[in-house]
């Protein structure tokens, strides 16, 4: 089942920390064939911080006041959601399933508005939490909720990867990276419509376009070119020595020092895992998927694992 961004779903509480007494749902922010991006949702408004989006009772069929912790968005396997949710057997989840698409779109739009607007003149155009003093009870509750959520994310991935037949030696480096990602809060890319800007004076468009091309080229090409140069230097061919080989040979010029070959860099455990999956795809004539995987972020790599290796249960 594909879930609408902006909809609320119940968690699979098999993965929630047993020591926690918090009641938490999740909001969907994105959904794929084998994965879903979620952030925690709770009803304790005392713990709603400034970067949390507050949903009032009249905004959804759930008729509940909710705090959405959008800074904690994480990709997860579909098994992180309650497996009986889509049956709609309880009034609460029947209401969640009946949430109109337009309402879902409005909710996820406002969530990203909260995440991307911090200035006082803009911040409170959408309902949000308040500044929580570090020693306040609300702040401590918010921190505890975030810690429980991070534990949930790691446990859900651990169980799902094991269900796909992966061994502990393979799973452990992935979990280490997932833990690192849950500790480092990064606001996801947002797409909030902005007011159109007035046209600029004649002549400014050319330079603006040129700058835009330069930025795009940097984003698309820097990692590829840096990796290529790094690979060449690893085998003892630096960019400067390659240029010298192409120049006209001059016997009177001072001889350059011989290039010292460097020892190949030892791969990390995570890099070894990526290489194993990459080689597996190559050997099975799946070059297009292998190419996408080689350029994937860690988040996309996890999603690819879910797609490439189905559950065995």
C-alpha positions in Angstrom: 0.0 0.0 0.0 1.3 3.5 -0.9 0.7 6.2 1.7 0.1 9.8 1.0 2.6 12.4 2.2 0.9 14.3 5.0 -1.0 11.3 6.3 -0.7 9.9 9.8 0.2 6.2 10.5 0.7 4.1 13.6 4.1 2.7 14.4 4.9 -1.0 14.6 5.4 -1.0 18.4 7.4 -4.2 18.3 10.3 -1.9 17.5 9.5 0.9 20.1 11.7 0.9 23.2 10.1 -1.1 26.0 11.3 1.4 28.6 9.3 4.3 27.0 5.8 5.1 28.1 5.2 7.7 25.3 2.4 7.2 22.8 3.7 8.2 19.3 2.4 8.0 15.8 4.2 9.2 12.6 3.6 11.5 9.7 4.4 10.3 6.2 6.6 12.8 4.3 7.5 10.6 1.3 6.8 7.0 0.2 8.3 4.6 -2.3 7.6 1.0 -3.4 9.6 -0.6 -0.5 10.3 2.3 1.9 8.7 5.2 3.6 10.0 8.5 5.2 8.4 9.3 8.6 8.7 11.7 11.5 7.3 11.2 15.0 4.0 12.7 16.0 2.7 13.0 19.6 0.0 14.7 21.6 2.1 16.3 24.4 2.0 19.9 23.5 4.2 20.8 26.5 7.0 19.1 24.6 6.4 20.9 21.3 9.5 22.8 20.5 9.9 25.8 18.1 10.8 23.6 15.1 7.8 21.3 15.7 4.6 21.7 13.6 1.4 21.8 15.6 -1.8 20.4 14.1 -5.0 21.6 15.7 -8.2 19.7 16.2 -10.0 21.1 13.3 -7.3 20.3 10.7 -7.8 16.6 10.3 -10.5 13.9 10.7 -8.6 12.7 13.8 -9.8 15.7 15.7 -6.7 15.7 17.9 -4.0 18.3 18.8 -0.7 16.9 17.6 3.0 18.0 17.6 4.9 16.8 14.5 8.7 16.6 15.0 9.7 17.3 11.5 13.5 17.6 12.2 13.5 13.8 12.9 12.5 12.7 9.4 14.1 9.3 8.6 13.7 6.8 5.7 12.4 3.5 7.0 11.3 0.1 5.7 7.5 -0.4 5.4 7.6 -2.9 8.3 8.1 0.1 10.6 4.3 0.8 10.2 1.7 -1.2 12.1 0.9 -4.2 9.8 -2.8 -4.0 10.6 -3.2 -0.3 10.0 -4.5 -0.5 6.4 -7.3 -2.7 7.5 -8.9 0.3 9.3 -10.5 -1.9 12.1 -10.4 0.9 14.7 -12.3 4.3 14.5 -9.0 6.2 14.9 -7.3 4.5 12.0 -10.4 4.6 9.9 -10.4 8.4 10.3 -6.7 8.5 9.4 -7.3 6.5 6.2 -10.2 8.8 5.3 -8.1 12.0 5.4 -8.6 13.8 2.0 -5.6 14.1 -0.2 -6.0 17.9 -0.2 -5.8 18.0 3.6 -2.6 15.7 3.5 -1.0 18.1 1.0 -1.8 21.1 3.2 -0.3 19.3 6.3 3.0 18.3 4.7 3.3 21.8 3.1 2.9 23.5 6.5 5.3 21.0 8.1 8.0 22.0 5.6 7.1 25.7 6.1 7.9 25.4 9.8 11.2 23.7 9.0 12.3 26.4 6.6 11.1 29.6 8.4 12.7 30.8 11.6 12.5 34.6 11.4 9.8 36.1 13.7 8.0 37.9 10.9 7.4 34.6 9.0 7.6 31.8 11.7 4.2 32.0 13.2 2.2 32.1 9.9 1.8 28.4 10.6 1.0 26.9 14.0 4.2 25.7 15.7 5.6 25.0 19.2 7.5 27.4 21.4 11.1 27.9 22.6 11.7 25.3 25.3 14.2 26.4 28.0 16.9 23.7 28.3 16.0 22.9 32.0 12.3 22.8 31.5 10.2 19.7 31.7 8.9 20.1 28.2 12.5 20.2 26.8 13.5 17.1 28.7 10.3 15.3 27.4 11.1 16.4 23.9 14.7 15.1 24.2 13.4 11.8 25.6 10.9 11.4 22.7 13.7 12.1 20.2 15.9 9.4 21.8 13.1 6.9 21.7 12.5 7.7 18.1 16.1 7.2 17.2 16.1 3.8 18.9 13.0 2.9 17.0 14.6 3.8 13.7 17.7 1.6 14.3 15.6 -1.3 15.6 13.2 -1.2 12.7 16.1 -1.3 10.2 17.9 -4.0 12.1 14.9 -6.3 12.1 14.0 -5.7 8.5 17.5 -6.3 7.2 17.7 -9.5 9.2 14.4 -10.6 7.6 16.0 -10.2 4.2 18.7 -12.7 5.0 21.6 -10.3 5.8 24.0 -11.5 8.5 25.2 -9.5 11.5 28.6 -8.8 9.9 26.7 -7.1 7.0 24.1 -5.3 9.1 26.4 -3.9 11.8 28.2 -1.2 9.6 24.9 -0.1 8.2 23.4 0.3 11.7 26.5 2.4 12.7 25.8 4.8 9.8 22.1 4.9 10.6 22.9 5.8 14.2 25.2 8.6 13.0 22.4 10.0 10.8 19.8 10.0 13.6 22.2 11.9 15.9 22.9 14.6 13.2 19.6 16.5 12.6 19.5 17.8 9.0 16.4 19.6 7.7 15.3 17.9 4.5 15.0 19.7 1.2 11.7 21.6 1.2 9.6 22.9 -1.6 7.5 25.8 -0.2 6.1 28.1 -2.9 7.5 31.6 -2.8 6.2 35.0 -4.0 7.4 35.7 -7.5 10.2 38.2 -7.7 10.0 41.3 -9.9 11.9 41.1 -13.2 15.5 42.4 -13.0 16.9 45.1 -15.2 18.2 44.3 -18.7 21.6 42.6 -18.7 21.2 40.9 -15.3 19.6 37.7 -16.7 22.8 36.7 -18.6 25.0 36.8 -15.6 22.4 35.2 -13.4 22.0 32.3 -15.8 25.8 31.8 -16.0 26.0 31.7 -12.2 23.2 29.1 -12.1 25.0 26.9 -14.6 28.2 27.1 -12.6 26.4 26.1 -9.4 24.7 23.2 -11.1 27.9 22.0 -12.7 29.6 22.1 -9.3 26.9 20.0 -7.7 26.8 17.4 -10.4 30.4 17.2 -11.3 32.5 17.9 -8.2 32.1 14.5 -6.6 32.7 12.6 -9.8 35.8 14.6 -10.8 37.2 14.5 -7.2 36.7 10.7 -7.1 38.3 10.3 -10.5 41.4 12.4 -9.5 41.6 10.5 -6.2 41.5 7.2 -8.1 44.3 8.3 -10.5 46.5 9.5 -7.7 46.0 6.2 -5.8 47.7 4.4 -8.7 50.4 7.0 -8.9 49.2 9.3 -11.6 48.6 12.8 -10.5 46.7 15.4 -12.6 49.9 17.4 -13.0 52.0 14.5 -14.1 49.4 13.6 -16.8 49.7 17.1 -18.1 53.4 16.9 -18.3 53.3 13.7 -20.3 51.4 15.6 -23.0 53.8 18.5 -23.2 56.7 18.6 -25.7 59.7 16.9 -24.3 62.6 19.2 -23.6 65.9 17.5 -22.7 67.3 20.8 -21.3 64.5 21.1 -18.8 65.1 19.7 -15.3 64.0 16.2 -14.9 60.9 15.7 -12.7 61.1 13.5 -9.7 59.7 10.0 -10.2 56.1 9.5 -9.1 55.9 7.4 -6.0 53.1 5.0 -6.1 50.8 5.2 -3.0 49.4 2.2 -1.3 45.8 1.5 -2.2 43.5 3.0 0.5 41.9 0.4 2.6 38.1 0.4 2.3 35.9 1.0 5.3 33.4 -1.7 6.3 30.6 0.3 4.8 32.5 0.8 1.5 33.2 -2.9 1.4 29.4 -3.6 1.7 28.6 -1.2 -1.1 31.2 -2.8 -3.3 29.8 -6.3 -2.6 26.3 -5.1 -3.7 27.7 -3.3 -6.7 29.7 -6.4 -7.8 26.6 -8.5 -7.3 24.6 -6.3 -9.6 27.4 -6.2 -12.2 27.7 -10.0 -12.3 23.9 -10.3 -12.7 23.9 -8.0 -15.8 22.2 -5.2 -13.9 24.6 -2.5 -14.9 22.0 0.3 -14.9 21.1 -0.4 -11.3 24.8 -0.7 -10.4 25.5 2.7 -11.9 22.7 4.3 -9.9 23.9 2.6 -6.7 27.5 3.8 -7.2 26.3 7.4 -7.2 23.7 7.0 -4.4 23.6 8.7 -1.0 23.6 6.4 2.0 19.8 6.9 2.3 19.3 5.9 -1.3 21.6 2.9 -0.8 19.4 1.7 2.1 16.3 2.1 -0.1 18.0 0.2 -2.9 18.7 -2.7 -0.5 15.0 -3.0 0.3 14.2 -3.1 -3.4 16.9 -5.5 -4.5 16.6 -8.0 -1.6 13.0 -9.0 -0.7 12.1 -10.3 2.7 12.3 -14.0 3.3 9.3 -14.2 5.7 
